[in-house]
Amino acid sequence: MEDNIVVKKVEGGSIISHPPLFSENGRFIYVGCGADINCFSVSSGKLVASYTADQNFGRIVNLCFHPSDDKLLVAIHFNAVIVFWNLIGTQAAKLSKQQELDLKKYNVVNAKCLSRNYSSYDMDCIVVSYKLRATNSNDINIGLFALEEGTLLYKFDENLENLPHIWSIGGFEDVPYLAFAHKNIIYIYNLLNYKKNKIKLGSDRTVTVVQCHPNSNTLAIGDNTGRIVLYYNVMHKNTRSQTVYHWHTLPVNDVLFTSSGETTKIVIIFYSGGAENVLVKWFCENTETRHYLPRISANIVHLSVTEDNQYVAVSTQNNSIIIVNSQNRIHSVIQTFTWGVHASNADEFEKVFPAGVAFDSRSRSLVTNGLPGHIQFFSLDQSQLAFNLDIVCQNFMTRTRDQGVFNADVCLLAISDDSSWLATVERRPIGDKYVVDDVLKFWTFNEKLQIYKLNTYTSSVDRISNLCFRPSVDSDGSHMVATLHKDVYKLWSPYNLLEDEKNPIKSWQHEYTSKLYHNQPLHAISFSEDGCILAAAFGPSIVLKVLDDSDDFKTSLTHGFEHIRFLEFGKNASSWMLVAASSTRLLVWNVLSETLLTTIWVQVERLIADPMSEYMAIFTANNDLFVFTPNSRNVVYKKQNIFGNNDKSTSILWALFAPKSDHQNGQNSSWLDNSTLYMLTNQQELLKFEKTDTLQKMIETFVDDNFTNLTPLGRIISNKEITHTTNNKNYMPEFETLIDEDKSAFEILEEPAHLMLPLESQLERILLACLRT
């Protein structure tokens, strides 16, 4: 059993769980991703650094700067822990300390720092909203805590809704106050004496956003009808006035004030966004004057602004952050692992990545759902999004106030082993039902354009539940696709549409439809390694068909009454074996003798096979992993509870083995020699299993402690900042003795051109590195 295998995050996780935070100079933006902090460049959208905290702290719910020290970055975590990061130079950071809040039975929902200058207590504070753990209640409490000690100073009486922007603090150049809402009532507290006022809306309106102006006593609220109401002199009931701004049709998701102008005259400009996918810029002097940025990629969920109002960060529901300049034009985009966004209530379309995952050997990319109606190609070698491919080729329509709009999306995909063909299925749901036809498309890879182009379009009356390519069986790369339906499967194959010896044009046609098998439902299919045999699981029975034979099936294999959910043929030395899995057991069959070899009682949630070896992996409902070979009862590798005992909410949606670029055929010392096992979770994170060694771990620990996962460019910039601000002249040489200097020099050349330093400043390092290699 190998014990040097670790689970490593590749990409993914939410970067939209809270509003992003701009750096003081507006050049960088900080975003929580799980328990870590990612630092991105505003100009390029590229990741500059990552600061890693203890995963047991839970995800970050908000970020802010320390009220008394702008070099301290404060991260508030879900499990009521505050982490203080000391910013070094431009991007580097070092963990300063951590402090637990006095909330042992609660989880933090949101939090914002409050300076001692704006509080009745002579200390820096933090306003925290929180809720009871392990409960489905949406009742949120709010309290004032000491920032450094974590003790509760004041608890507000009312509960509030569990919405991301339902409370706010502001008025720091007038009367500091806290405002929050519960349904149609807005509560306003003076933070110096805790006197309370309230505003009540009409019974048919519900508050969705509360935003205080940072300097003045101006309060903005958004409601479920799309209105934005600005209240002036909100702390003085007798002189309070209001103005209504109404453009949004759907509920307002966020409102953002820009900073004030001159002290003699406050110029108020604010932004708003919702599910219309439009950023609206308002000018308070005229309710009819507004600027629009339409066709945002998804629903707007958060807004942030720089101190000088030059840039606005727009967080969208598809896990993207769009940087917009003061002219309302897109400046850059921060896009990591794209999330699918579906305007549907159907169960299948509420799943994350409903099309599953596939491997594209040409680009060495993991392929899955991306933008609505698209599939994304995520480069596994570069760990970044390569491109999105539009499958549906239709405009994405946002919903209306009265009814939902259901967009077609990709629900299945498969790629041939040589990546010359791509098959997709798209479906448009309506309510809890589906339209009659599924759309099956075949795409061919265009060598000249280096992209997949649509080749064949066909519709299927019967709903398609799965797709599977047959392995290439000869040198000319002949292919076949099997589509699963409710109780039959169909075989599709390409044919020459235009006879041309130099440039033949192929198209796909339906070739064969299986017969019903005792009225049993069809759940799984698998092709043998040589592509000659197809196995189909009808209920508890496995039917084998020789593809070159005209008979409907050769034989059937049955053991017990449980329905078979997964099928995989063995590879290499196990090619004559067939592995089947039901909900409670694993069966290994000898296809040649038609006998059952092994039965293992285990709850199987997913079964996958390595295309480069005979290894297979199963995942259980408890997130346990077992790696094995069909010809042995011994487990090659086992890891129980992959995500640990403290993480009960994470589960594995999809998994696959991706061949390594430097794989070698022959005897393997480890099951990870030729392929890497990737997992896609319901937290929308891409993880992988990889081997590690002691020296590598020591180096990574040193880098994390001193440079916090900086990129090559980030390390150089950070070291220049450290050189100018500290007297420690040996800091950089110590780093370079542990990290390969030659590799560091060449890494700079791999950076995008707009991120590279002037080449003449790096020539000496690069030339020396070339001479040493």
N, C-alpha and C positions, 0 to 999 in steps of 0.2 A: 504494500500500500504506500503510495507516494504522499509525503507530508510537506513537500516544497511547492505545492500548488496553491495559488491564491486567486481570489476573485477580485478583478480590477474593473473599475468603471471606465468605459470607453467614451461615452458621450450620453447626452440626454439629461433628464431631470428638468424640473420646472425652473425657468429663469423669469417667470411672471407671477410668482407667488406673492410678491409685494412690489411696490413702486421702486424703480431703480434709483440709485443715489449718485448724483454727479460729484466729481471731485471739486475741490475749492476753485481750481483754475479752469474747470469745465473741459479738460482734455481727456478725462477718463470717466468711466461710469462703473459703479460697483453694483453687483447683483448677487443675491443669494441663490445658490443652486444646491438643494438639499441642505446639508450642514456646512457646506463650503461657501466661500466667497469668490466669485469670478470678477476680475478686473478687465474691462474691454476698452479699446481705443475708440474714442468718439469719432475720429476722422476716418478710420478704416473699418470699424466694427470687428476687428480681430482681437482674439483673446491675448492679453498681455501677461497676466499672472493669475494664479489661483492660490487661495489661502485655505488650508485644510484644518478643520476642527474635529473634535471627537464626534463620531456619528451618533453616539448615545444622547447627545444634546437635542437631537431632532432637527427638523428643517428650520431654516431661518425664516422668521415671520416679518422682520423689518430690519433695516439698517439706518443708522444716523451717526452724525459726528458728536463727540462728547461736547457738552455745552461749554466747558471750561478749557478744552484743549482740542483744537481742530486737527491735531496730529493723531488723535485717538479715534479709531473707527469702532463703533459699538454695534455688535450683532446680537439681536434678541432671538433666542431659539424657542421652538415649540414646547420643549420640556422645561420651561421656566428657568433657563440659564442665560445669563448675559456674558458675552465674551468681548473682551477689550483687545483690539489689535493696534499695535503701535506702527504707524506708517513710516517707513524708512525711504528716504529719497522720493522718487516719483511713483513707483509701483510696488516696491517690495514692502512686506509687512511682517511683523513678528508678534506672536501672541504675547500680550502683556499680562493679563490675568483673566480669571473667570469668576463669576459671582452668581450664586443661586438666589432666585427670588423666593420670598416667603409664600410659596404657592404649592404645597406638597401634593394636594389633591386636584390640581388644576393644570390645564394646558393654556399656553399663551396664544391668543388670536392675533393681537396687534399691539404695538408699543411705539411710543415716541418720546424722545428726550425733552426735558424741560429745564431751562437754566434756573439757578437759584435766584436770579434777578427778577423772575416772573412768578415766584412761588412764595407762599407765606412761610415756608420753612427755609432756614438758612443753610440750604444744601442743594446740590444738583439732584433733580428728581427724574423720574420716568413714569409716564402715564401708560398703564397697561390694561388692555381688555383681555378677559380670560373666561374659561368655561370649565365645568367639571369634566374630569377624565372618564372615559368608558361610558359615555352617555350620549344619547341621540338628541338631547335637548338643544334647542337653538338659543336658549336664554344666555346672554352674555353679560357678565359683570365688568365693572370698570373701577380702577383704583389708582391712587398715587403712591409710588414707592420711592424709597431712597435709592439713587442710582448706584452708589458705591457699596452700600450694605445690603440692599435687597429687601429691607423691612417695609411693611405696609404703613403708610403715613395717614392716608385718608381713603375711605371707601364711599363711593357715591351710591345713593339709595336705589336708583332706577336700573332696570335691565334694558338692554338694547338688542337690535336685530343682528343676526350673524351675517353681516354684509361687509365687504372689504373696506368701504369708505363711509361708514356710518357714523364715525366720530372724528373730531379734529380739534386742534388747539391753534390759537392765533391771537391777534391784537397786541403784539408785543411792544408797539410804540404808543399804545393808548392804554386800554385796560385788558390785561391778559385773561383769556377765558377759554373754557372748554364747552364744546357743543356736541351733542349726540342725539340720536332719534330712536324712537320706538313706534313703528307703524306710522301714524299721522301726527305724532306729537314730537316737537323738538325741545330738548332741555338745554338750557344755557347756564353755566356756572362761572361766577367770578372766581378766578384762581387765587386771588389775594384774600378774600373773606368768605368764599364758598356760598355766597348768596345766589339764589336760583331764580331764573325766569323761564318761561316756556311759551312756545308758539304752537298753535294747533291748526292743522290744515283741514280741508273738507274731508268728510268721512269716506269719500270714494278715491282719495289720493293716499299713496303710501310713499314715504321718504326712502329714496334709494342711495342718495349721496349727501354727505354733510361736509362742507369745506369752509374753513375760516380763512379770512385774509390774514397773511402773516403779520401785518403791521397795524392795520386799522380795524375798527369794530364793524367790519362788513362780513356778512355771513351769506354763503351761497348754499342752496339746497337743490337737489334734483329729485324728481318724483317718477312714479311709474307711468305717468302719461306723457313724459318727455319734456315737461316744463323745467326751467331753471328759474328760481326766485332768488333775487338778491335783497337782503335785508340790511339797511343802513342804520347806524347807531343802535346796534342790536342790544347793547347793554342798558339802553335807556328806553324804557317802555313807552314813555310819553312822547318822545320825539322819533320813535322808530318809523321808518318808511320802507317801501319795498318797490321793486321793479320786476316784471315778469319777462323772461326771454323764452320763446318757444319756437324751436325748429324741429327737434327730435320727435319722431313718431313713436319710438320704442323707449323703454325706461332708460334714464341716464345712468351710465356706469361710473363715470368719474368727471369731476370738475377741478380745474387747476387755475389758481391765480398766478399771474406773473408778479415780479417785485414791483413796489411802488416807485413813482417818479419823484419829483421834488417834494420836499416836506410842505411847501406852501400850497401845493396843489396835487392831490393824489390822482394819478391817472391809472384807472383800473382796466386791465385787459385780462380776459380769462379764456381758457380752452375748455372744450367739453367733448365727450365721445360716448358712443354706445354701440348697439348692435347693428346700426346702419352702415358701419365700416367707413365712417366719415369723421375726420377731425375738424371741429368747428372752432374758429377763432372769433371771439366777441369783443366789441368795443362798447364799454358801458355807457358812454355818452349818447349812443344811438342804438336802440334795440334792433333796428333794421339793418345795421351795418355789420356784416360778418364775412369772414373769408373761409373757404372750404378746402380741405385736402381729401378728395374722394378716393374710392377704390383702394382703401386700406385692405391688406390681405385677409384680415379676420376681425372679429369683434374687438373693440377697444376695451381694455380692462383696467389699465393704470396710466397715469400721466405724471411726468416729473419735468422740472425746468432747472436750468442753470441759474446761478446768482445774477449773471449779467443779462439774462433773458435771451441769449443768443441761440440756445438749442432747447428743444422739447423732446423728451423721450416718451414714445408711445408704445406701451406693452400691449401686444395683441394675443388673442386666445390661441393662436397656433404656435405659441412658444417663440415669439419673435419680438424684438425691440427695434422700433424704427426711430432714427434720429432725424428730427425735422428742424430746419433752421428758422430764423425769424421772418423769412420771406415765405414761410409755409411750403417749403420745398424739401423733398427728402434728401438728406445729407449722407446718410449711411444706414446700413441695416445690420443688426446683430442677429444672426440666425444660426442656431445650433441644430439640434435634432428636431425636425419639423413634426408637429402634432397634427393628426387629422381632426378636422372640425366638421361636424355633421349637423345639419338642420333637420333632424329626424328623431322621432320617439321610438322607433322600432328597436327591439332589443339588440339585434345584430349590429346596427349602426351606432349603438351607444358603446360598443366595444372599442377598445383602443387598437388601432391597426387591424381592421377586420380582414384585410387581404392576406394576412400572415407575412412571412418573410421568405426571401429567396436570395440566392447568391449569383451575382453576375461575374463570370470568370474573366471577361474582357477588361472591365474597369476595376475588378476586385472590389466590388461594392456590395453591401447589403441593401436589398431592395424591399421596400414596404410602402405603406400609405404615406403620403406627404400632404401637400395642400389639398383642399377639396377637389376631387376629381383627378388628382395627380398621384403618381408614385414617385418616391424619392430614391435616389441612388446615393448611398452614404459610403464614402471611401473608407475601407477598413485600414488601409495602409497609412493614410494621412489623417484619419480620425476627424473627418469633416464632411459636410454636405457637398457632394459633387454637382448634382443638378436634379431638377424635378422634370418629369415627363408628363405632359398633359394627355390623359387617356380619354376623358369624357368629351373634351373639346366643346364645352358649353360654359357660358358665363355663370358665375356663382351668384345666386339670388338670395338676398337677405329676407328674413321673414317680415311679415306685416303685423300690425297691432292685433288684428282680429283673427288671423289664422296663420299657421305655419306654412313655409314654403319648403318643399322637399326636393333637394338636389340629388342628382345621380352621383354615385360614388363607386370606387373600385372595391369590390368585395372579395375577389380572388385574383391570384396571379401565379404564374409559373414560368421558369426560364429553362431552356434546354441546356444540357451540360456543356455544350460548346458556345453557349450564349448567342447563337445565330438567330434564335427565335424566342419571342416573348408572347405569352398568352395571358389575356386578362378577361375578367368578367365584371361588368358594371350593372348596377341595379338602382332603380329609383323607388324608394319606399313611399307609401301613402298611408299615413296613420299607422295602424297596427298590421296593415296588409301590404302586399306587394303587387305591382302591376304584373301583367301576365308574362311578359317576355324579359328574360335576361339577355344582355348583349354580350356575345362572345367575340373577341377580337384577337387576331393574330398579327404580330408585328415582326418585321424582319430587320436585321441590323444592316444599316447602310454604311459600307466601308468608306465611301468617299466623304459622307457628311459626319460619320462617327456618331450616329444616333439611330434609335429605333424608329422605323417608319411603318405606318399602318399598311398591312398587306391584305387581310381578309376581314370582312365584317359580316356577322351572321347573328340572328336572334334565335333564342331557344324558348319554346313555350314552357318546357319543364324547367323548374328551378335547378340551377347547377350548384352543387354543394362542395365540389372539390375539383382540382385540376392536377394532372400529373403527366410529365413528359417521359417518354420511353428513352432509355439511354441510347446513344448513337451506337449502331451495331456494325457499321462498316466505314470505310474510308471516305465515302462520298457524303457521309453525314445525314443519311436518311432518318427522318424523325416521325414520331407519332405522339398524339396527345389523347389521353383518356379523360373524359368528363364524367363526373359522378352526378347522378340524379336521384330521385327518391328511391327507386327500386331497380334501376337499370344503369348501365354505363354505356357510353358511346365512344367509339374510336374515330379519330380524325387524322388525316395524313395529307401531306402536300403532293401536288401533282403539277406537271408542266402546263401552265396556262397558254404559253406561247412557245412553240418549238423553235428554239434558236440555239445552235450549238455553242456560239460564243457567249451569248448572254441570255440564258433561259429565264423566263419569268414564271415563278411558281405561285400557286394559290392553294388554299386548304379546302378539303371537302370531307363530308361525312362518309365514313367507310363502313361502319358496323355498329349495330345496336344489340346489346345482349338481351337474352330472354329473362323473364321473371323467374326467380328461384323460390318456390314455395311461398310466394307473397311476402318474403322477408325483406326488410329495408336494407339498403346498401349503405355501409358506413365508411369503408376504406378500400383502397386498391394499392397495389405495388407491382412494379416491373422487376423481373430478375435482372441480375447484373449484365447478362448477355442480351437482354431485351427480347428473349424468345418466349417467355412465360409471363402471363399476367395473373395475379392473384386478386380476387375480389371477396370481400367479407360481407355476406348476406346474413344478417342476424348472427347466430352462433356458428354458422358454417362458412368455410373458406372454399371458394370455387376456383380451380386452376384451369386456365385456357392456354393452349399452345397457339400463338398468334399466326403461325403459318398454316395451321390446321383449320379446315372449314367447320369442324364441329364446334358447338356452342361452348362445351367445356370438356376437359379431359377427366377430371375427377373432383371429388369434394372431400374436405377434411372437417370433421366435427368432433368436439369434445365438450360436453356440458351444455348449458342452456343460456349462458351469458352472451350478450352480443359483443362481437369483436369490434373494437373502436380504432385500433391501429394495426398496420401491417408493414413489415419491412423485410425484404430479402437480404441475406447475408452477402458479404463481399469476400473476394479472394478465397482463402481456404474454407470459408463458411458459405460459399455461394450456393450450395445445395441445401441450405437451411432457410426456413421461413419463421420469422418471429412475429407472433400475434399477441395483442394485449387487449384485455377487457378492463373493466373498472377495478377488478380485485385480483387479477392474476396475469402472469406472463406465460405464454406457451411457445415452445420451440419445436418445430416440425421438421422432419426429414422429408423433403419433397420427392426424392427418388424412391424411397421405400414407402412413402405415405404413412409414416408412423410418428407418434408423438414421443419426443425425446425427453423433454423436461417440462415440469410445471412448477412455477414459483408463485407463491401467494404474496402479492404486493399490489398496493393501490397505484395504478398508473394514470397519471394525468397527461403525460406526453412521452412519445417514443420517437427517437430520431436516430439515424444511421450516418456514420462517417463515410463519405463517398470515396475516400482515399485509403481506407483500411477496413478491417473486419469489426472494429469497435462500434458499439451502440451505447446509447444513454437513455435512461428513463428518469423522469421527474415525478415525484409523488405530490399528493395534496398538501403535505407538510413541508414542501420545498426541500425535500431530500433528493440527492443526485446519486445514481448508481451507474457506473460505467462497466460494461461487460462485453464478452464475446460470445456468440451463440454456441460455439463448440466447447464451452467450459462453464461449469457451475460456479466457478470462483469469481468473485467481484474484483475487477481490476482497480477501481477507485470508488470510494464512497465518501460523501460529505453530507452530514445531516444538518438540516435547518440552515440552508445557505446564507440567509440574511440575519441569523442570530436570534436569540430569544427575545430581544427588545423590539424587534420589528415584526409585528403580527399582521400588518396591513399589506405588505408587499408579496406579490405572487408572480409566477412566471407565466407569461402569455404565449410566447413563442421561443423556439430555440433552434439552432442549426449548427452543423459543423462547416466551417469555411476552410478550404485547403490553403495551406501556407504557400507563399510565393517561392520559397526555397525548399519545398518538400522534396524528399528523396524516396524512391521506391526501394523496398527491401525490408530487412528486419528492423523493427522499431524497439527502442528501449523504453519508450513511454507512449501513452495513448495520445499525447499532445505533440508528438514529433512531426506529424504530417498535416495536421489540421488543428484549428482553434475552435473551441466550443463557445459560441456566443448565446446570450440570453437577452430577451426583451421583456421587461416587466410591466406591470400595470401602473407603475410610477413613471412610465415612459423613459426608462433608463436602459441603455445598452451596456451590458456587462460581458466580461469574458473571463475564462479560466486560463491562467498562464503559469509557467514554471518560473521560479525565482531562485536566486542563490544568495548566500550570505554577503558576499562582497557587493553585489548589486544593491541589496537592501541597505547596507551601511552607507553607500554613496547617496542613494535616494533620501535616506534619513537626514544626511548632512545637508543636502540641497534644500530639503523641505524646511529645516531649521534655520538656514541662513539666507536662502533666496526664495523660498516659498513658491516653488514651481514656476519660476519666471520662464518666459520664452527666451530664445537666444538674444533677440533685440532688447527685451526687457532686462536681461542680466547686465548687458553692456550699459544701458542707460542708468540702471539702478546703481551700478558700481561707480559710474562717473559722479552721481549724486553723493554717494557715500564718501568718495575721495575728497570732494569739496567740503563736506560737512563734518568729517571726523579726522582725527589724527592717526587713525590706525592704518598705516601704509601697507601693512602685510596682509590686509584682508583679501585682496584680489589674488595675490600669489598663492595663498593657502587654498583658495577655491580651485585654482587651476592645477594644483598638484594632485587633486583627487578626480577632477573631471578632465576627460580627454581634450586637451587644448586644440588638437588638430580637428577633432569632430566639431568643436564649438566654432572654429573658423569656417568650416564648410557649411555649417547650419545657417550662417548668415546669408549665404548665397541662395538658400532655398526660400528665403522670405520674399513676399511680394515686392515688386519694384518700389511701390509708394511707401513701403515700410523700411527700406534699406537705408543704412547710413551711407554717406558719400564713399564711393568705392576706394578713393585714394587714401582715406583714413584707415582702411582695413587691409591694404595691399601687403604690408609687411607681414601681418599675421598669416594671410593666405599663402604668400610665397614661402614662408618658413614651413607652413604645414605641408605644402606640396613637396618641398625638399626632403621632409622627413618620411613621407609615404612612399 
